[in-house]
């Protein structure tokens, strides 16, 4: 059973910073792309950032220049450094990983961590 566990959410003032972490556990061969999505109240889930195994990083326009995604392969982890946070960044943030089982691939999601940007 594969699990993704997120941490690092919380309440922060506008202009502040937070660092999210997501760690994968379970039995699998490797991890392909890892990324972050978010869902605000009443909104659909939207893509935030993805990092590929070759190191390529991609960002949504709304977070480009403020958020940085990174990975630690040995720890099976992905991180999201969020700077200059805005109230519109308030959402539940979800980690997503494409898990390689050698004979198949499957996407897994974390349970989500709440980020609230408010004064």
Backbone as CSV, one residue per row, in Angstrom:
resi,resn,N_x,N_y,N_z,CA_x,CA_y,CA_z,C_x,C_y,C_z
1,UNK,0.852,-1.188,0.000,0.000,0.000,0.000,0.889,1.239,0.000
2,UNK,0.675,2.109,-0.967,1.452,3.345,-1.067,0.730,4.449,-0.339
3,UNK,1.465,5.219,0.433,0.895,6.370,1.128,1.751,7.597,0.894
4,UNK,1.080,8.741,0.779,1.754,10.030,0.700,1.303,10.849,1.894
5,UNK,2.248,11.341,2.655,1.915,12.105,3.849,2.480,13.507,3.733
6,UNK,1.578,14.492,3.768,1.974,15.888,3.685,2.103,16.489,5.070
7,UNK,2.895,17.543,5.151,3.035,18.300,6.396,3.478,19.711,6.042
8,UNK,3.379,20.612,7.030,3.896,21.956,6.851,2.869,23.047,6.635
9,UNK,1.606,22.694,6.527,0.592,23.717,6.351,0.384,24.524,7.619
10,UNK,-0.402,25.598,7.507,-0.687,26.410,8.673,-1.231,27.760,8.295
11,UNK,-1.262,28.643,9.294,-1.749,30.009,9.123,-0.548,30.948,9.012
12,UNK,-0.569,31.801,8.005,0.537,32.742,7.799,-0.025,34.060,7.314
13,UNK,0.652,35.140,7.639,0.217,36.458,7.197,0.614,36.688,5.739
14,UNK,-0.104,37.563,5.043,0.285,37.902,3.672,1.741,38.362,3.620
15,UNK,2.448,37.885,2.600,3.869,38.182,2.488,4.766,37.185,3.178
16,UNK,4.179,36.292,3.961,4.949,35.305,4.697,5.316,34.099,3.860
17,UNK,5.940,33.127,4.527,6.433,31.930,3.842,6.033,30.664,4.595
18,UNK,5.910,29.580,3.831,5.680,28.252,4.384,6.414,27.244,3.520
19,UNK,6.762,26.114,4.134,7.392,25.033,3.381,6.589,23.757,3.617
20,UNK,6.046,23.234,2.533,5.302,21.977,2.589,6.225,20.808,2.257
21,UNK,5.933,19.675,2.863,6.685,18.458,2.590,5.722,17.312,2.337
22,UNK,6.137,16.391,1.510,5.336,15.198,1.212,6.286,14.022,1.097
23,UNK,6.028,12.976,1.875,6.894,11.796,1.877,6.087,10.571,1.465
24,UNK,6.644,9.820,0.544,5.997,8.591,0.066,6.523,7.380,0.825
25,UNK,5.623,6.451,1.115,6.016,5.211,1.777,5.265,4.050,1.150
26,UNK,5.796,2.837,1.351,5.165,1.648,0.790,6.127,0.895,-0.104
27,UNK,5.608,-0.114,-0.797,6.431,-0.956,-1.656,6.198,-0.588,-3.110
28,UNK,7.250,-0.104,-3.762,7.191,0.234,-5.170,8.592,0.296,-5.729
29,UNK,8.707,0.349,-7.061,10.012,0.340,-7.710,10.678,1.711,-7.660
30,UNK,9.923,2.742,-8.068,10.461,4.102,-8.070,9.315,5.093,-8.178
31,UNK,9.661,6.371,-8.153,8.679,7.442,-8.291,9.025,8.260,-9.530
32,UNK,8.051,8.498,-10.359,8.260,9.360,-11.531,7.997,10.808,-11.130
33,UNK,7.103,11.493,-11.827,6.804,12.879,-11.478,6.189,12.986,-10.086
34,UNK,6.566,14.058,-9.392,5.904,14.407,-8.131,5.469,15.859,-8.234
35,UNK,4.333,16.167,-7.636,3.866,17.531,-7.766,2.889,17.936,-6.688
36,UNK,2.434,19.172,-6.822,1.502,19.752,-5.856,0.294,20.327,-6.588
37,UNK,-0.861,20.157,-5.975,-2.123,20.731,-6.425,-2.736,21.440,-5.231
38,UNK,-3.741,22.255,-5.491,-4.452,22.913,-4.397,-5.915,23.087,-4.751
39,UNK,-6.718,23.201,-3.692,-8.157,23.376,-3.864,-8.671,24.340,-2.821
40,UNK,-9.127,25.508,-3.296,-9.731,26.478,-2.403,-11.190,26.144,-2.167
41,UNK,-11.765,26.747,-1.147,-13.167,26.492,-0.813,-14.050,26.852,-2.004
42,UNK,-14.854,25.918,-2.444,-15.766,26.151,-3.550,-15.119,26.111,-4.927
43,UNK,-13.823,25.831,-4.964,-13.107,25.799,-6.242,-12.785,24.367,-6.649
44,UNK,-12.425,24.218,-7.912,-11.925,22.933,-8.375,-10.443,22.819,-8.021
45,UNK,-9.977,21.585,-7.944,-8.565,21.358,-7.668,-7.741,21.848,-8.855
46,UNK,-6.669,22.576,-8.578,-5.835,23.109,-9.638,-4.369,22.709,-9.426
47,UNK,-3.698,22.563,-10.539,-2.287,22.199,-10.528,-1.448,23.400,-10.107
48,UNK,-0.409,23.137,-9.285,0.478,24.180,-8.803,1.890,24.024,-9.383
49,UNK,2.466,22.848,-9.211,3.852,22.651,-9.661,4.149,21.164,-9.794
50,UNK,5.094,20.840,-10.670,5.540,19.457,-10.874,7.042,19.431,-11.055
51,UNK,7.671,18.383,-10.513,9.090,18.168,-10.751,9.300,16.752,-11.272
52,UNK,9.956,16.646,-12.411,10.208,15.357,-13.037,11.478,14.733,-12.480
53,UNK,11.698,13.462,-12.818,12.889,12.772,-12.342,14.166,13.343,-12.953
54,UNK,14.058,14.009,-14.116,15.242,14.608,-14.742,15.539,16.005,-14.195
55,UNK,14.757,16.428,-13.209,15.004,17.718,-12.586,14.205,18.873,-13.162
56,UNK,13.433,18.603,-14.211,12.645,19.679,-14.814,11.544,20.120,-13.862
57,UNK,11.412,21.425,-13.700,10.384,22.012,-12.838,9.397,22.807,-13.683
58,UNK,8.131,22.676,-13.381,7.091,23.445,-14.047,6.168,24.040,-12.998
59,UNK,5.691,25.264,-13.288,4.863,25.988,-12.338,3.645,26.592,-13.023
60,UNK,2.562,26.694,-12.271,1.412,27.458,-12.726,1.803,28.931,-12.739
61,UNK,1.227,29.674,-13.652,1.576,31.095,-13.769,1.297,31.851,-12.467
62,UNK,0.286,31.437,-11.741,-0.120,32.147,-10.531,0.919,32.051,-9.407
63,UNK,1.826,31.075,-9.480,2.810,30.906,-8.403,4.239,31.081,-8.885
64,UNK,4.426,31.250,-10.179,5.770,31.363,-10.748,6.515,32.545,-10.116
65,UNK,7.746,32.303,-9.705,8.547,33.351,-9.070,8.359,33.442,-7.574
66,UNK,7.341,32.771,-7.047,7.095,32.814,-5.597,7.270,31.436,-4.953
67,UNK,6.923,30.386,-5.679,6.989,29.010,-5.154,8.147,28.268,-5.809
68,UNK,8.766,27.375,-5.043,9.844,26.537,-5.560,9.599,25.089,-5.162
69,UNK,9.597,24.216,-6.145,9.437,22.788,-5.879,10.807,22.114,-5.904
70,UNK,10.978,21.153,-5.016,12.240,20.411,-4.969,11.964,18.983,-4.527
71,UNK,12.946,18.105,-4.750,12.782,16.703,-4.375,14.030,16.177,-3.700
72,UNK,13.818,15.147,-2.898,14.908,14.393,-2.304,14.622,12.928,-2.605
73,UNK,15.358,12.385,-3.566,15.060,11.021,-4.020,15.273,9.982,-2.926
74,UNK,16.332,10.154,-2.166,16.626,9.148,-1.141,15.554,9.121,-0.067
75,UNK,14.929,10.274,0.188,13.875,10.344,1.194,12.498,10.134,0.583
76,UNK,12.438,9.961,-0.751,11.167,9.781,-1.452,10.233,10.943,-1.131
77,UNK,10.768,12.142,-1.177,10.025,13.315,-0.739,10.008,14.405,-1.804
78,UNK,8.979,15.218,-1.726,8.877,16.418,-2.538,8.497,17.566,-1.615
79,UNK,9.019,18.749,-1.931,8.801,19.905,-1.085,8.254,21.059,-1.924
80,UNK,7.575,21.986,-1.250,7.097,23.191,-1.905,7.412,24.363,-0.989
81,UNK,8.385,25.168,-1.403,8.734,26.372,-0.675,7.861,27.497,-1.223
82,UNK,7.065,28.100,-0.347,6.122,29.133,-0.764,6.498,30.456,-0.109
83,UNK,6.815,31.437,-0.924,7.198,32.764,-0.442,6.218,33.814,-0.936
84,UNK,6.243,34.965,-0.268,5.361,36.077,-0.641,3.919,35.586,-0.803
85,UNK,3.451,34.883,0.198,2.113,34.290,0.113,1.034,35.360,0.085
86,UNK,-0.023,35.078,-0.656,-1.146,35.982,-0.827,-2.423,35.314,-0.317
87,UNK,-3.427,36.095,0.036,-4.692,35.490,0.499,-5.269,34.509,-0.518
88,UNK,-5.072,34.770,-1.790,-5.616,33.865,-2.812,-4.871,32.534,-2.885
89,UNK,-3.771,32.398,-2.143,-3.081,31.111,-2.049,-3.733,30.191,-1.013
90,UNK,-4.692,30.708,-0.274,-5.380,29.907,0.727,-6.088,28.727,0.070
91,UNK,-5.776,27.528,0.540,-6.329,26.312,-0.059,-5.830,25.096,0.708
92,UNK,-6.422,23.968,0.411,-5.855,22.689,0.843,-4.866,22.264,-0.244
93,UNK,-3.652,21.974,0.152,-2.600,21.597,-0.788,-2.408,20.079,-0.754
94,UNK,-2.416,19.494,-1.948,-2.301,18.040,-2.089,-1.032,17.681,-2.846
95,UNK,-0.384,16.639,-2.371,0.766,16.081,-3.049,0.281,14.960,-3.981
96,UNK,0.911,14.868,-5.141,0.594,13.798,-6.086,1.895,13.165,-6.576
97,UNK,1.899,11.845,-6.661,3.084,11.140,-7.143,2.690,10.056,-8.134
98,UNK,3.444,9.952,-9.194,3.250,8.866,-10.155,4.202,7.739,-9.762
99,UNK,3.590,6.649,-9.275,4.365,5.561,-8.704,4.610,4.486,-9.756
100,UNK,5.872,4.063,-9.834,6.274,3.047,-10.798,6.384,1.700,-10.081
101,UNK,5.543,0.750,-10.501,5.582,-0.600,-9.936,6.284,-1.581,-10.873
102,UNK,7.027,-1.089,-11.830,7.749,-1.842,-12.862,6.826,-2.377,-13.944
103,UNK,5.716,-2.959,-13.565,4.799,-3.489,-14.568,3.622,-2.557,-14.802
104,UNK,3.548,-1.506,-14.031,2.450,-0.552,-14.188,2.809,0.754,-13.492
105,UNK,2.013,1.799,-13.803,2.169,3.096,-13.160,0.823,3.493,-12.570
106,UNK,0.862,4.253,-11.497,-0.404,4.696,-10.908,-0.173,5.989,-10.137
107,UNK,-1.136,6.895,-10.232,-1.072,8.144,-9.482,-1.636,7.961,-8.085
108,UNK,-0.928,8.538,-7.116,-1.393,8.530,-5.735,-1.447,9.967,-5.217
109,UNK,-2.388,10.180,-4.277,-2.584,11.497,-3.695,-2.421,11.434,-2.190
110,UNK,-1.925,12.538,-1.622,-1.916,12.674,-0.180,-3.271,13.129,0.324
111,UNK,-3.379,13.258,1.634,-4.662,13.606,2.252,-4.903,15.107,2.274
112,UNK,-3.856,15.880,2.005,-3.992,17.328,1.958,-3.548,18.008,3.232
113,UNK,-3.052,19.233,3.088,-2.670,20.055,4.235,-3.169,21.474,3.994
114,UNK,-3.789,22.047,5.004,-4.423,23.362,4.869,-3.393,24.485,4.970
115,UNK,-3.467,25.395,4.017,-2.671,26.621,4.048,-3.641,27.793,4.066
116,UNK,-3.525,28.641,5.073,-4.387,29.813,5.203,-3.527,31.055,5.276
117,UNK,-3.773,31.977,4.358,-3.025,33.236,4.315,-3.991,34.357,4.702
118,UNK,-3.772,34.923,5.872,-4.703,35.918,6.383,-4.007,36.778,7.427
119,UNK,-4.436,38.031,7.491,-3.909,38.923,8.516,-4.833,38.950,9.723
